[in-house]
Amino acid sequence: MLNPCPTGPIAEFAALLEARTGQQIDANRRWRIETALKPSMRDTGHESLDSMAAAIKADRTGALANRVVDELLNQESSFFRDAPVFDLIANVIAAVPATRRPRIWSAGCSTGQEPLSLAMLFAEKLDEQMPEIVATDVSASALDRAKAGRFTQFEIQRGLPIRRMMQWFDTVDGDWIANPGLTRMVSFRRMNLVADPLPIGRLVVILCRNVLLYFSLDLRRKVLERLAQVLRPEGLLVLGAGETVIGQTDAFKPSQRYRGLYEPTWPAAAAA
């Protein structure tokens, strides 16, 4: 269970993040708030967290609050993270009947490495049955970066071999830019998993990896129930390596077909 945040500006920033995104920051990780906000404090001329908190209250545009929330979100990502998962997903998509175009959702896509990894994988392995890839995140700034497909040398080297770097990206001013043909394979959209409308239509695979870790148990259960309702009855949920549905919800169960993935237990609701 997450511990309550301390009082003062730290608590105010933690409460702002939870109100906007549903994510919580454990008290023993409160140091992360000040570290994450140092760039904003420097850029806006605030010398303390108290000053920054007061400025957020006075800012009627909400721009500063939006920036603070973006900086507090954990945007850790890499290409082909947990590589065996991608091979498993390719097998799942390949098994979909040719008469139906599969749809896959990367929920909490951060700066885009996960959906772009999927796009590369499908382009290389599934030329005749390209899935529709939907990618969402609550952070507007992360989505802007994902849409641009622009990555630093450090970011591009995390998970991508030289062959894929050269095939799918171009170098511009020291950064690596995804080919337009790659980014066009992904539909990016801003979304709060707790409250916003979910993608229209039924999905074959949903990836929601290392996102629910930061939610309370009640919100985690709510989000999982929402995800179950947009999966096809035979669809699959992919969570992070350290995550599980066991003890979290009755909306999913471990898949008997694919080890480590989860199936909805509400086929009637999913088919409605």
C-alpha positions in Angstrom: 0.0 0.0 0.0 1.2 3.5 -0.8 2.1 5.6 2.2 0.6 9.1 2.6 2.8 12.0 1.4 4.2 14.4 3.9 2.7 17.8 4.5 3.8 21.1 2.8 4.5 21.7 -0.9 5.6 18.1 -1.4 2.1 17.0 -0.5 0.6 19.6 -2.7 2.6 18.4 -5.8 1.8 14.8 -5.0 -1.9 15.6 -4.7 -1.8 17.5 -8.0 -0.3 14.5 -9.8 -2.9 12.1 -8.3 -5.8 14.4 -9.1 -4.7 14.8 -12.8 -3.5 11.3 -13.5 -4.5 8.9 -10.7 -0.8 8.2 -10.0 0.6 8.3 -6.5 4.1 8.9 -5.2 5.1 6.9 -2.2 6.4 8.9 0.8 9.7 7.1 0.7 10.2 8.4 -2.9 9.4 12.1 -2.1 13.0 13.1 -3.0 12.0 12.4 -6.6 9.6 15.4 -6.6 12.2 18.0 -5.9 14.6 16.4 -8.3 12.1 16.2 -11.1 11.0 19.9 -10.6 14.5 21.4 -10.6 14.4 22.2 -14.4 11.0 24.0 -14.0 12.2 25.9 -10.9 15.3 27.0 -12.8 13.4 28.0 -15.9 10.7 29.9 -14.0 13.0 31.6 -11.5 11.6 29.8 -8.4 14.2 29.1 -5.7 12.0 26.9 -3.5 9.2 24.4 -3.8 7.0 26.7 -1.7 7.4 29.4 -4.2 6.6 27.1 -7.1 3.5 25.8 -5.3 2.3 29.4 -4.7 2.9 30.2 -8.4 0.7 27.3 -9.4 -2.2 28.5 -7.3 -1.8 32.0 -8.8 -1.6 30.8 -12.4 -5.1 30.9 -13.9 -3.9 29.5 -17.2 -2.9 26.2 -15.6 0.2 26.1 -17.8 2.6 25.8 -14.8 0.5 23.0 -13.2 0.5 21.1 -16.5 4.3 21.4 -16.8 4.7 20.2 -13.2 2.5 17.2 -13.8 4.4 16.2 -16.9 7.7 16.4 -15.1 6.5 14.3 -12.2 5.3 11.5 -14.5 7.7 8.5 -14.8 8.6 8.5 -18.5 11.1 5.6 -18.3 11.0 3.7 -21.6 13.2 1.9 -24.2 12.9 0.2 -27.5 11.9 -3.5 -27.4 11.8 -3.5 -23.6 11.6 -7.1 -22.5 12.2 -8.3 -26.0 10.6 -11.8 -25.7 7.2 -10.1 -25.1 7.4 -8.6 -28.6 8.0 -11.9 -30.2 5.0 -13.3 -28.3 2.8 -10.4 -29.4 3.9 -11.0 -33.0 2.7 -14.7 -32.7 -0.6 -13.5 -31.3 -1.2 -11.1 -34.1 -0.1 -13.6 -36.7 -2.8 -16.0 -35.5 -5.6 -13.5 -36.1 -7.8 -14.5 -39.1 -6.8 -12.7 -42.3 -10.3 -11.4 -42.8 -10.0 -9.1 -39.7 -7.5 -6.4 -39.3 -6.1 -6.7 -35.7 -6.0 -3.7 -33.4 -3.4 -3.2 -30.7 -3.2 -0.5 -28.0 -0.1 0.7 -26.3 -1.5 2.4 -23.1 0.9 4.6 -21.3 3.2 4.8 -24.4 5.5 7.6 -22.9 7.8 9.0 -25.5 6.9 6.4 -28.1 9.5 3.7 -28.0 7.0 0.9 -27.3 4.5 1.6 -30.2 7.4 2.3 -32.6 8.9 -1.0 -31.6 5.6 -2.7 -32.4 5.5 -0.9 -35.8 9.0 -2.0 -36.7 8.3 -5.6 -35.6 5.0 -5.8 -37.6 6.6 -4.2 -40.7 9.4 -6.8 -40.6 7.3 -9.9 -39.8 3.7 -9.2 -40.9 3.7 -7.4 -44.2 0.4 -8.9 -45.3 -1.5 -8.2 -42.0 -0.4 -4.9 -40.6 -2.3 -4.2 -37.3 -3.7 -0.9 -36.4 -1.6 0.5 -33.5 -3.1 3.0 -31.1 -0.8 4.7 -28.6 -1.9 6.9 -25.7 -0.4 8.7 -22.7 -1.6 11.2 -20.2 1.4 13.5 -20.8 1.0 16.0 -23.6 4.8 16.7 -23.8 5.6 12.9 -24.0 3.1 12.5 -26.8 4.6 15.5 -28.7 8.0 13.7 -28.6 6.4 10.4 -29.6 4.7 12.0 -32.6 7.9 13.6 -33.7 9.8 10.3 -33.4 12.9 12.2 -32.3 15.4 10.5 -30.0 18.8 11.2 -28.6 21.8 9.0 -29.2 21.4 7.6 -25.7 17.7 6.8 -26.2 18.1 5.2 -29.6 20.8 2.9 -28.4 18.6 1.5 -25.7 17.2 -1.6 -27.3 17.8 -1.0 -30.9 20.6 -2.8 -32.9 22.5 -0.8 -35.5 20.5 -2.6 -38.3 17.2 -1.2 -37.1 18.6 2.2 -36.3 19.9 2.6 -39.9 16.8 1.1 -41.5 14.1 3.0 -39.6 15.8 6.3 -38.5 17.7 9.2 -40.0 20.3 11.4 -38.1 19.5 15.1 -37.8 21.8 17.4 -35.7 23.0 14.5 -33.5 19.5 13.1 -32.9 17.7 10.2 -34.6 14.4 10.8 -36.4 12.0 8.0 -37.2 11.1 7.6 -40.8 7.6 9.1 -41.6 6.5 5.6 -42.8 7.1 4.3 -39.3 5.3 7.0 -37.4 2.4 6.9 -39.7 1.8 3.3 -38.6 0.8 4.6 -35.1 -2.2 6.7 -34.1 -1.2 8.8 -31.1 -3.8 10.2 -28.7 -3.7 11.8 -25.2 -5.7 9.9 -22.7 -6.2 9.6 -18.9 -6.8 5.8 -18.3 -9.0 6.5 -15.3 -11.5 8.9 -16.8 -11.2 9.5 -20.6 -13.1 7.6 -23.3 -11.3 4.4 -24.4 -10.4 3.6 -28.0 -13.4 2.8 -30.1 -13.7 -0.8 -31.3 -12.5 -4.1 -29.9 -8.8 -4.8 -29.5 -6.7 -8.0 -29.9 -3.9 -6.9 -27.6 -3.5 -4.2 -24.9 -0.1 -3.3 -23.5 -0.3 -1.5 -20.2 3.1 -2.1 -18.8 4.4 -0.5 -15.6 1.6 2.1 -15.5 -0.7 0.6 -12.9 2.1 0.3 -10.4 1.5 4.0 -9.4 -2.2 3.7 -8.9 -4.1 2.9 -5.7 -5.7 -0.6 -5.6 -9.1 0.9 -6.2 -8.0 2.8 -9.3 -6.0 -0.2 -10.5 -9.1 -2.3 -10.3 -11.2 0.3 -12.1 -8.7 0.7 -15.0 -8.4 -3.1 -15.4 -12.2 -3.4 -15.6 -12.2 -0.7 -18.3 -9.5 -2.4 -20.3 -11.4 -5.7 -20.1 -14.4 -4.1 -21.7 -12.6 -3.0 -24.9 -10.7 -6.3 -25.5 -12.1 -8.9 -27.8 -13.2 -12.1 -25.9 -10.1 -13.8 -27.1 -8.0 -10.7 -26.6 -4.9 -10.4 -24.4 -3.5 -8.0 -21.8 0.2 -7.4 -21.4 1.4 -6.1 -18.1 4.9 -5.3 -16.9 7.2 -8.0 -15.7 6.6 -7.3 -12.1 2.8 -6.8 -12.4 -0.1 -9.2 -12.1 -3.9 -9.3 -12.1 -4.0 -11.9 -9.4 -5.6 -10.3 -6.3 -6.2 -7.1 -8.2 -9.4 -7.8 -10.2 -11.8 -10.4 -11.4 -11.9 -8.9 -14.9 -8.8 -10.9 -16.0 -7.3 -14.3 -15.5 -3.9 -15.7 -16.6 -3.9 -16.9 -20.2 -3.8 -20.6 -20.8 -2.5 -20.0 -24.3 0.2 -17.5 -23.7 2.3 -17.6 -20.5 2.6 -14.3 -18.8 -0.3 -12.7 -20.6 -3.9 -12.3 -19.3 -7.4 -12.9 -20.8 -10.6 -11.1 -20.0 -13.1 -13.1 -17.9 -16.0 -11.0 -19.2 -16.5 -12.2 -22.8 -20.2 -11.2 -22.7 -19.3 -7.6 -21.8 -16.4 -7.5 -24.3 -18.7 -8.7 -27.1 -21.5 -6.2 -26.3 
